[in-house]
């Protein structure tokens, strides 16, 4: 499922937050990001979304992390080279509820 299909409002928010950080090229990727999986940690506040088959911590040397500044919760993006591979979303219940319905 594409981010823009599953999470249209959240996708727009991500794009705006990335532009605020000067990351316009990453913002352009957001609508077409293909959601592959979600975090399975079991924490009730976690809505982390994966677009990468590898596990966290096994990323390549050209990995970087971008902390965004939303009005609610926490959002941290993992980027390899110039591609978003993970969106860590914490304390955003509506996003988590929808994500769990999409990917049980």
Helices and strands as residue ranges (DSSP letters): H 3-6, H 8-20, H 24-29, G 30-32, E 37-38, E 49-50, E 63-67, E 74-80, E 83-90, H 93-102
